[in-house]
Amino acid sequence: MGLIKVVVEDSVEAQFRKTAMDRFGYAKGSLSQAAEQAFSQWSRYENELKKEIDAMGDPVEAVIGMLKHVKKNSVQLQHEIKQLWGAKLARNRR
């Protein structure tokens, strides 16, 4: 068995203890059971997320060439978006 010592906010600890006791009872080992389940679920979630991200490939490669049809340069696009945001803000203030 491994031993992990963690430090969390008091409110998180109180909520975790209450939930663990409600789920696993007030017997010895309830917090360990809950923590093991939480660690396991979090690890599975993170590993699945990493697999999805890896499957997408290189994000830079994914966007190369997407704007080749746009005939404006980056400065012109920045000015245009600034005007659009300004117009949107003006509409929202009415």
N, C-alpha and C positions, 0 to 999 in steps of 0.2 A: 504494500500500500504506500502511495505517495502522500506527502504532506505539503499543502499549499497554504501559505498565510497571506491573506489579502487585507487591505485597508479600504473601507468604503464609507460613504457618508452615513451618519447616524440614521437618517430617514430610510435609506436603502436597507440598512441592516435590520431595522425594526420591521419593515415590510417583508423582507425575506424571511426573517424568523417567524413571523405570524403565518405567512403563507406555507412555509415548510411544516410548521406544527399542525396547521389545518389539514394539510395533505397527508403527512406521514405520522402524525400523532406526536405525543409529548415524550416518547421513549428516547433512550440514548441512541444516537446515530441518525436522528431525523434530519438535522442540518447537513450532515455528510451526504445522505441520500439525495437531498434536494440540490446540494451544490454539485454533486456528481452528475445528476440529470441536467442541470443548467449548463455545466461546462461541456457536456457531451453534445447537447442540442446546439449550443453556440458554435462549437467546433465544426459540426456537420454543416451548419448554415454557412459559415465562412468558407469552408472547402468547396461547397456547391457554388457559391458566388465566385470564387477564384476560377473554377472550371468554366463558368459562363463567360467571365472576362477573358480568359485565355482563348476560348473558342472564337471570340470576336476577332482576334488577331490584332495587328498593330493599328491603333486608332489613327495615326498619322497617315498610313497607307489608305485607310478607309475614306479619308476626306480629300486626298490629293485629286485634283481635277474636278471637284464638285462645282467650283465657281468659274470654270473656264469660259462659260458662256456670258459672264458678266463683263461688260465693257468699261466699267468704272474702276479707278484705282482705289486703294484702301482709304486715302484721305477723303476722296469724294464720298465714299460709302459712310465714313464717320460723320461727315457733315450732314448727309441725308438722314441718318438715323437720329442725329441730334434734333433736326427739324421735326421728324416724326414724333419723337418723345415730347418735344415742346408742345406740339399740337394736341397730343393725347392728354397731357397735363392740363392744358387750357380747357379742353372739353370736360375733364373730370371736375374742374373747379366750378363749373357752372351749376 
